[in-house]
C-alpha cells in the first residue's frame, strides 16, 4: 500500500497477506515445501501482549505481556491488583481444563462439551470477566479476524484443537516459531516460476461436475479438467460447487 511518510511524501509499503509464522510440530508439510523450494527461514518471536483502556488501577490502561514474570507484571501496581490475580488464576485453570478436554476429544464424541458455544463454556466453568476480556478474547483476536460476539458463538472444539495443536494452552515446552524473511512473496515467486500457466485476476465463478471431470467457469471461458483442487475456505468451495456440493 502507498501511504505518506513523516514528510508527507508517498511511500509504498509491502503488506504480507500470507502466513506469518509456523512451527516444526504443526507444519511439517509446509516446512517440506519451503525446503524443496530452497526458501530461507528464521526463528521468530511469538509473543502476546494486551492493552485494555480504562481497565487498570485508577482508571488507566491495563497492560501486560506473557513473555516472563517481569512482563506479566509490567505494571508493578498489578502485584496488588486482586482482579489481575483472578485473571492469572483463571488462565492456569483454563489451560488445565482445555488440555484435558483436548486429550479426551476422541472419547467424548459429537455430543460432548466440545460442541457447546464458547460463551456457554466460559459461563459454565465460571471463568471471570477479567479472564475473558483481558486474556481470552484478545488471544482469540490474534487468531480469528472476526467480531468478539461471533467468536463466542464458535464451538469449544474449534478453539481447543487450534490452541492445543499450537501449544497455546500450556505454560511450558511451547514450540519454537519460525518465519520467512521478506514475507510470503519469497515462496510465492518460487512457486509461480514452476507453474506453466499461472493466471491472475481470473476469478472462478462455478465448478460443474460431469462424467469426464470438472468444468471450470470464469468470466472469459469454460475449461474442462480431469480434477480440480479447491485451495479456499469451505464456504467459498460450497458456493463454487452449488448444487453439486
Residue frames relative to the residue before (quaternion, step in Angstrom):
aa qw qx qy qz dx dy dz
X 1.0000 0.0000 0.0000 0.0000 0.00 0.00 0.00
X 0.3381 -0.7313 0.5591 0.1954 3.57 -1.24 0.51
X 0.0553 0.7908 -0.6014 0.0994 3.55 -0.71 1.16
X 0.5488 -0.6010 0.4459 0.3725 3.60 -1.16 0.42
X 0.3699 -0.7061 0.5512 0.2465 3.59 -1.05 0.73
X 0.7852 -0.3356 0.2188 0.4722 3.60 -1.26 -0.21
X 0.7061 0.4385 -0.2605 0.4912 3.57 1.16 -0.52
X 0.5741 -0.5998 0.3754 0.4121 3.57 1.29 -0.09
X 0.5196 0.6424 -0.4109 0.3853 3.57 1.28 -0.05
X 0.4921 -0.6656 0.4630 0.3168 3.66 -0.83 0.88
X 0.0070 -0.7944 0.6054 -0.0488 3.55 -0.85 1.04
X 0.3269 -0.7544 0.5405 0.1784 3.57 -0.92 0.93
X 0.1044 -0.7838 0.6118 0.0190 3.55 -0.90 1.05
X 0.3902 -0.7073 0.5370 0.2430 3.57 -1.05 0.77
X 0.1453 -0.7726 0.6138 0.0721 3.58 -1.01 0.84
X 0.2707 -0.7831 0.5422 0.1396 3.57 -0.63 1.13
X 0.1009 -0.8185 0.5649 0.0271 3.58 -0.51 1.19
X 0.5299 0.6008 -0.4227 0.4237 3.58 1.26 0.16
X 0.7225 -0.3680 0.2963 0.5048 3.57 -1.23 -0.24
X 0.3754 -0.7480 0.5098 0.1992 3.58 -1.12 0.65
X 0.8137 0.0289 0.0244 0.5801 3.59 0.92 -0.87
X 0.0320 -0.7738 0.6320 0.0260 3.56 -1.29 0.41
X 0.1949 -0.7687 0.5928 0.1403 3.56 -1.28 0.29
X 0.6527 -0.5618 0.3521 0.3665 3.56 -1.23 0.50
X 0.6503 0.5516 -0.3219 0.4114 3.59 1.05 -0.70
X 0.7966 0.3444 -0.1464 0.4747 3.57 0.89 -0.94
X 0.7841 0.3287 -0.1454 0.5059 3.61 1.14 -0.54
X 0.0973 0.8406 -0.5305 0.0494 3.65 0.78 0.84
X 0.6716 0.4959 -0.3144 0.4518 3.61 0.96 -0.76
X 0.6212 0.5197 -0.3422 0.4764 3.59 1.05 -0.68
X 0.6417 0.5162 -0.3228 0.4664 3.58 0.97 -0.83
X 0.6414 0.5161 -0.3235 0.4665 3.59 1.00 -0.81
X 0.6365 0.5227 -0.3241 0.4654 3.60 1.03 -0.77
X 0.6716 0.4905 -0.3031 0.4652 3.58 0.88 -0.92
X 0.6271 0.5237 -0.3352 0.4692 3.58 1.06 -0.72
X 0.6642 0.5098 -0.3048 0.4538 3.58 0.95 -0.91
X 0.7042 0.4396 -0.2528 0.4969 3.58 1.10 -0.71
X 0.3562 -0.7492 0.4762 0.2916 3.58 1.33 -0.16
X 0.3176 0.7355 -0.5196 0.2970 3.55 0.93 1.01
X 0.3865 -0.7401 0.4932 0.2441 3.64 -0.64 1.01
X 0.1380 -0.7694 0.6188 0.0781 3.56 -1.17 0.66
X 0.1468 -0.7825 0.5999 0.0791 3.57 -1.26 0.33
X 0.5706 -0.5830 0.4520 0.3609 3.57 -1.15 0.63
X 0.1416 -0.7996 0.5823 0.0389 3.55 -1.05 0.84
X 0.4339 -0.6674 0.5406 0.2721 3.55 -1.27 0.45
X 0.1253 -0.7864 0.6030 0.0483 3.59 -0.71 1.10
X 0.1255 0.8238 -0.5376 0.1286 3.57 0.38 1.23
X 0.2096 -0.7616 0.6040 0.1058 3.56 -1.32 0.33
X 0.0935 0.7905 -0.5997 0.0826 3.58 -0.79 1.00
X 0.1954 -0.7877 0.5811 0.0603 3.54 -1.17 0.69
X 0.0120 -0.7396 0.6716 0.0427 3.52 -1.19 0.70
X 0.0529 -0.7990 0.5989 -0.0139 3.57 -0.70 1.14
X 0.3423 -0.7668 0.5007 0.2103 3.63 -0.29 1.20
X 0.8481 0.2140 -0.1566 0.4588 3.55 -1.05 0.83
X 0.6206 0.5801 -0.3407 0.4028 3.61 1.23 -0.11
X 0.5799 0.6236 -0.3678 0.3736 3.58 1.22 -0.25
X 0.6907 -0.4367 0.3651 0.4461 3.53 -1.35 0.08
X 0.8126 0.2109 -0.1758 0.5142 3.58 -0.81 1.00
X 0.6207 -0.5921 0.3308 0.3934 3.58 1.25 0.22
X 0.5193 0.6242 -0.4249 0.4002 3.57 1.25 0.13
X 0.6919 -0.4528 0.3294 0.4557 3.60 -1.23 -0.12
X 0.3297 -0.6866 0.6078 0.2247 3.54 -1.21 0.61
X 0.0167 0.8105 -0.5829 0.0552 3.59 -0.77 1.03
X 0.2075 0.7597 -0.6011 0.1359 3.54 -0.99 0.87
X 0.1561 -0.7617 0.6216 0.0953 3.56 -1.31 0.38
X 0.4489 -0.7422 0.4446 0.2235 3.56 -1.06 0.73
X 0.3714 0.7728 -0.4672 0.2158 3.62 1.20 0.13
X 0.7734 -0.1530 0.1407 0.5989 3.60 0.91 -0.91
X 0.7325 -0.4279 0.2805 0.4491 3.59 -1.28 0.11
X 0.6306 0.5451 -0.3416 0.4342 3.57 1.03 -0.73
X 0.7078 0.4320 -0.2709 0.4889 3.60 0.96 -0.78
X 0.5570 0.5699 -0.3983 0.4542 3.60 1.15 -0.50
X 0.7693 0.2374 -0.1256 0.5797 3.56 0.99 -0.90
X 0.0726 0.8186 -0.5600 0.1050 3.56 0.87 1.00
X 0.6894 0.3078 -0.2255 0.6157 3.55 1.20 -0.60
X 0.3414 -0.7987 0.4550 0.1962 3.58 -0.10 1.28
X 0.5814 0.5943 -0.3833 0.4023 3.60 1.11 -0.49
X 0.5773 0.5913 -0.3838 0.4121 3.60 1.20 -0.33
X 0.4718 0.6529 -0.4506 0.3848 3.60 1.25 -0.12
X 0.7580 0.3177 -0.1879 0.5377 3.58 1.15 -0.56
X 0.5040 0.6522 -0.4098 0.3907 3.57 1.29 0.29
X 0.3422 -0.7739 0.4960 0.1947 3.60 -0.30 1.24
X 0.6365 0.5303 -0.3394 0.4455 3.60 0.98 -0.74
X 0.6387 0.5174 -0.3276 0.4659 3.58 1.04 -0.74
X 0.6536 0.4976 -0.3123 0.4771 3.59 0.97 -0.81
X 0.6012 0.5492 -0.3575 0.4572 3.60 1.10 -0.65
X 0.6316 0.5221 -0.3282 0.4699 3.59 1.00 -0.80
X 0.6701 0.5035 -0.3071 0.4507 3.60 0.86 -0.94
X 0.6466 0.5099 -0.3216 0.4674 3.59 0.96 -0.82
X 0.6634 0.4983 -0.3052 0.4675 3.58 1.00 -0.79
X 0.5924 0.5545 -0.3735 0.4495 3.62 1.07 -0.60
X 0.6599 0.4967 -0.3045 0.4745 3.58 0.92 -0.92
X 0.6749 0.4848 -0.2953 0.4715 3.60 0.92 -0.90
X 0.6296 0.5356 -0.3281 0.4573 3.59 1.01 -0.80
X 0.6516 0.5119 -0.3186 0.4604 3.59 0.90 -0.88
X 0.6633 0.5063 -0.3070 0.4577 3.57 0.96 -0.83
X 0.6822 0.4910 -0.2900 0.4576 3.60 0.86 -0.97
X 0.7230 0.4488 -0.2643 0.4538 3.60 0.79 -0.97
X 0.6013 0.5375 -0.3649 0.4652 3.60 1.09 -0.57
X 0.6442 0.5140 -0.3183 0.4686 3.57 0.98 -0.81
X 0.6585 0.4965 -0.3087 0.4739 3.60 0.97 -0.82
X 0.6332 0.5338 -0.3337 0.4504 3.59 0.99 -0.79
X 0.6877 0.4749 -0.2818 0.4713 3.58 0.96 -0.83
X 0.7184 0.4285 -0.2430 0.4911 3.60 1.18 -0.55
X 0.3722 0.7876 -0.4543 0.1864 3.60 1.26 -0.19
X 0.6654 0.5206 -0.3176 0.4306 3.60 0.85 -0.92
X 0.7114 0.4532 -0.2568 0.4717 3.59 1.07 -0.69
X 0.6317 0.5783 -0.3357 0.3922 3.59 1.15 -0.51
X 0.3413 -0.7709 0.4800 0.2426 3.62 1.10 -0.60
X 0.7289 -0.4675 0.3025 0.3983 3.54 -1.37 0.10
X 0.7176 0.4219 -0.2520 0.4935 3.61 1.14 -0.52
X 0.3670 0.7483 -0.4631 0.3017 3.55 1.14 0.69
X 0.6930 -0.4383 0.3505 0.4525 3.60 -1.29 0.02
X 0.5568 0.6281 -0.3864 0.3822 3.59 1.21 -0.38
X 0.6582 0.5275 -0.3113 0.4378 3.58 1.18 -0.42
X 0.5686 0.6087 -0.3960 0.3864 3.63 1.18 -0.26
X 0.5952 -0.5683 0.4154 0.3877 3.61 -1.15 0.51
X 0.6279 -0.5616 0.3863 0.3757 3.55 -1.15 0.62
X 0.6209 0.5508 -0.3552 0.4300 3.61 0.96 -0.77
X 0.6675 0.4869 -0.3000 0.4768 3.59 0.96 -0.85
X 0.6249 0.5454 -0.3319 0.4492 3.57 1.04 -0.79
X 0.6687 0.4919 -0.3024 0.4684 3.60 0.88 -0.90
X 0.6669 0.4993 -0.2987 0.4655 3.56 0.98 -0.85
X 0.6629 0.5231 -0.3079 0.4383 3.59 0.91 -0.92
X 0.7449 0.3746 -0.2111 0.5102 3.58 1.01 -0.81
X 0.4217 -0.7630 0.4199 0.2523 3.57 1.33 0.28
X 0.2123 0.7520 -0.5811 0.2275 3.53 0.85 1.03
X 0.5243 -0.6951 0.4106 0.2708 3.55 -0.94 0.96
X 0.6242 -0.5224 0.4252 0.3958 3.54 -1.32 0.33
X 0.6043 0.5562 -0.3537 0.4478 3.58 1.10 -0.67
X 0.6408 0.5138 -0.3158 0.4751 3.57 0.97 -0.86
X 0.6831 0.5064 -0.2894 0.4395 3.56 0.86 -0.99
X 0.7858 0.3813 -0.1777 0.4535 3.57 0.77 -1.10
X 0.7468 0.4031 -0.2209 0.4805 3.59 1.08 -0.64
X 0.7881 0.2450 -0.1461 0.5455 3.59 1.23 -0.28
X 0.7521 0.4570 -0.2614 0.3966 3.57 0.46 -1.23
X 0.7330 0.4135 -0.2518 0.4778 3.60 0.67 -1.04
X 0.6293 0.5053 -0.3622 0.4663 3.67 0.94 -0.62
X 0.6386 0.5172 -0.3372 0.4594 3.60 1.01 -0.75
X 0.6730 0.4780 -0.3035 0.4758 3.60 0.90 -0.89
X 0.6024 0.5718 -0.3537 0.4302 3.58 1.12 -0.61
X 0.6190 0.5244 -0.3393 0.4761 3.58 1.22 -0.46
X 0.7056 0.4620 -0.2412 0.4801 3.58 1.22 -0.56
X 0.8073 0.1790 -0.0533 0.5598 3.55 0.81 -1.06
X 0.2666 -0.7663 0.5669 0.1424 3.57 -0.76 1.05
X 0.4781 0.6254 -0.4792 0.3881 3.56 0.23 1.31
X 0.6551 -0.5137 0.3632 0.4185 3.62 -1.21 0.36
X 0.6099 -0.5937 0.3822 0.3597 3.58 -1.11 0.67
X 0.6332 0.5292 -0.3590 0.4360 3.61 0.98 -0.68
X 0.6309 0.5088 -0.3314 0.4830 3.58 1.14 -0.57
X 0.5996 0.5578 -0.3553 0.4507 3.60 1.04 -0.74
X 0.6995 0.4965 -0.2756 0.4338 3.56 0.87 -0.98
X 0.6357 0.4978 -0.3395 0.4826 3.60 1.25 -0.15
X 0.4854 0.6592 -0.4415 0.3672 3.61 1.24 -0.18
X 0.5155 -0.6179 0.4777 0.3525 3.61 -1.10 0.55
X 0.6214 -0.5629 0.3975 0.3728 3.54 -1.13 0.71
X 0.6162 0.5894 -0.3494 0.3885 3.60 0.97 -0.86
X 0.6282 0.5532 -0.3430 0.4262 3.60 0.97 -0.83
X 0.6910 0.4717 -0.2703 0.4764 3.55 0.92 -0.95
X 0.6892 0.5001 -0.2999 0.4301 3.58 0.81 -1.01
X 0.6426 0.5295 -0.3396 0.4374 3.61 0.89 -0.85
X 0.6843 0.4795 -0.2967 0.4623 3.57 0.84 -0.95
X 0.7095 0.4703 -0.2769 0.4458 3.58 0.74 -1.03
X 0.6493 0.5036 -0.3253 0.4680 3.60 1.00 -0.75
X 0.6774 0.5008 -0.2974 0.4493 3.60 0.88 -0.92
X 0.7491 0.3854 -0.2062 0.4978 3.58 1.10 -0.67
X 0.5273 -0.6792 0.3932 0.3255 3.59 1.23 0.28
X 0.4247 0.7360 -0.4402 0.2902 3.59 1.17 0.50
X 0.7143 0.3864 -0.2656 0.5195 3.62 1.23 -0.15
X 0.6168 0.4565 -0.3878 0.5106 3.53 1.02 0.88
X 0.4293 -0.7310 0.4807 0.2243 3.55 -1.02 0.85
X 0.7716 0.2404 -0.1356 0.5732 3.58 1.22 -0.44
X 0.8110 0.2852 -0.2097 0.4659 3.57 -1.36 0.22
X 0.2451 0.7650 -0.5496 0.2295 3.55 0.91 0.89
X 0.5491 -0.6456 0.4121 0.3345 3.61 -1.02 0.70
X 0.4840 -0.6096 0.5348 0.3289 3.53 -1.28 0.44
X 0.2523 -0.7770 0.5617 0.1308 3.57 -0.87 0.96
X 0.1687 -0.7762 0.6039 0.0657 3.53 -1.20 0.71
X 0.1292 -0.7724 0.6158 0.0867 3.54 -1.30 0.35
X 0.4514 -0.6466 0.5352 0.3028 3.56 -1.33 0.18
X 0.3960 -0.7143 0.5176 0.2550 3.62 -0.54 1.09
X 0.8127 0.1941 -0.2114 0.5071 3.56 -1.02 0.96
X 0.5881 -0.6758 0.3274 0.3005 3.56 1.23 0.37
X 0.8005 -0.3625 0.2302 0.4180 3.50 -1.45 -0.03
X 0.5638 0.6228 -0.4037 0.3623 3.60 1.07 -0.56
X 0.5663 0.6131 -0.3875 0.3915 3.61 1.14 -0.56
X 0.7623 0.3452 -0.2107 0.5053 3.59 0.80 -0.95
X 0.5760 0.5723 -0.3884 0.4356 3.61 1.13 -0.52
X 0.6514 0.5187 -0.3183 0.4532 3.59 0.91 -0.87
X 0.6797 0.4873 -0.2984 0.4599 3.58 0.95 -0.84
X 0.6298 0.5149 -0.3372 0.4739 3.59 1.06 -0.66
X 0.6608 0.5180 -0.3085 0.4470 3.58 0.89 -0.95
X 0.6134 0.5669 -0.3464 0.4270 3.59 1.04 -0.72
X 0.7175 0.4361 -0.2456 0.4846 3.58 1.14 -0.58
X 0.5900 0.5610 -0.3716 0.4462 3.60 1.27 -0.02
X 0.4109 -0.7389 0.4734 0.2471 3.61 -0.70 1.00
X 0.8112 0.0796 -0.0085 0.5792 3.61 1.09 -0.64
X 0.0631 0.8048 -0.5816 0.1007 3.58 0.19 1.29
X 0.1108 -0.8188 0.5629 0.0203 3.59 -0.64 1.12
X 0.1790 -0.7782 0.5970 0.0768 3.53 -0.88 1.01
X 0.8293 0.1948 -0.1559 0.4999 3.56 -1.25 0.51
X 0.5503 0.5679 -0.4136 0.4512 3.57 1.00 0.89
X 0.0630 -0.8491 0.5233 0.0343 3.60 0.52 1.12
X 0.4027 -0.6882 0.5533 0.2409 3.54 -1.06 0.84
X 0.2873 -0.7872 0.5288 0.1350 3.57 -0.83 1.02
X 0.8037 -0.0735 0.0802 0.5850 3.60 1.06 -0.69
X 0.2093 -0.7290 0.6353 0.1456 3.53 -1.33 0.45
X 0.0859 -0.8146 0.5736 -0.0086 3.57 -0.67 1.16
X 0.2697 -0.7741 0.5538 0.1459 3.56 -0.59 1.15
X 0.0425 0.7609 -0.6474 -0.0098 3.55 -1.23 0.61
X 0.7553 -0.4160 0.2556 0.4372 3.57 -1.29 0.05
X 0.7469 0.4125 -0.2138 0.4756 3.58 1.12 -0.60
X 0.7918 -0.2260 0.1536 0.5462 3.62 1.21 -0.02
X 0.6108 -0.5354 0.4357 0.3880 3.55 -0.97 -0.92
X 0.2463 -0.7340 0.6135 0.1557 3.55 -1.06 0.84
X 0.2058 -0.7760 0.5900 0.0858 3.56 -0.85 1.06
X 0.1703 -0.8133 0.5547 0.0435 3.57 -0.58 1.23
X 0.0194 0.7625 -0.6461 0.0297 3.58 -0.83 1.06
X 0.6959 -0.4499 0.3321 0.4506 3.58 -1.25 0.01
X 0.7279 0.4602 -0.2379 0.4493 3.58 1.07 -0.71
X 0.8260 -0.0364 0.0973 0.5540 3.61 0.98 -0.76
X 0.2998 -0.6741 0.6270 0.2500 3.50 -1.47 -0.02
X 0.0401 -0.8137 0.5795 -0.0207 3.58 -0.70 1.09
X 0.3266 -0.7535 0.5460 0.1656 3.54 -1.16 0.68
X 0.0225 -0.7942 0.6067 -0.0253 3.56 -0.99 0.94
X 0.5703 -0.5872 0.4494 0.3578 3.56 -1.20 0.51
X 0.7953 -0.0480 0.0734 0.5999 3.59 0.99 -0.83
X 0.1819 -0.7739 0.6012 0.0809 3.56 -1.22 0.56
X 0.2213 -0.7412 0.6191 0.1356 3.57 -1.07 0.81
X 0.2079 -0.7792 0.5819 0.1052 3.59 -0.76 1.06
X 0.0511 -0.8020 0.5949 -0.0164 3.58 -0.24 1.29
X 0.4964 0.6216 -0.4367 0.4201 3.55 0.55 1.22
X 0.6708 -0.4800 0.3653 0.4314 3.56 -1.28 0.04
X 0.6538 -0.5614 0.3465 0.3705 3.55 -1.19 0.62
X 0.6556 0.5027 -0.3339 0.4538 3.62 0.96 -0.74
X 0.6280 0.5164 -0.3314 0.4787 3.59 1.12 -0.65
X 0.6307 0.5310 -0.3310 0.4590 3.58 1.01 -0.78
X 0.6497 0.5188 -0.3192 0.4548 3.59 0.96 -0.83
X 0.6484 0.5087 -0.3239 0.4646 3.59 0.99 -0.78
X 0.6569 0.5094 -0.3151 0.4579 3.60 0.97 -0.80
X 0.7087 0.4624 -0.2605 0.4649 3.57 0.98 -0.84
X 0.2186 -0.8158 0.5119 0.1571 3.60 1.15 -0.52
X 0.8328 -0.1215 0.1180 0.5270 3.58 -0.88 -0.97
X 0.6481 0.5370 -0.3210 0.4343 3.58 1.21 -0.35
X 0.4019 0.7351 -0.4646 0.2869 3.60 1.28 0.12
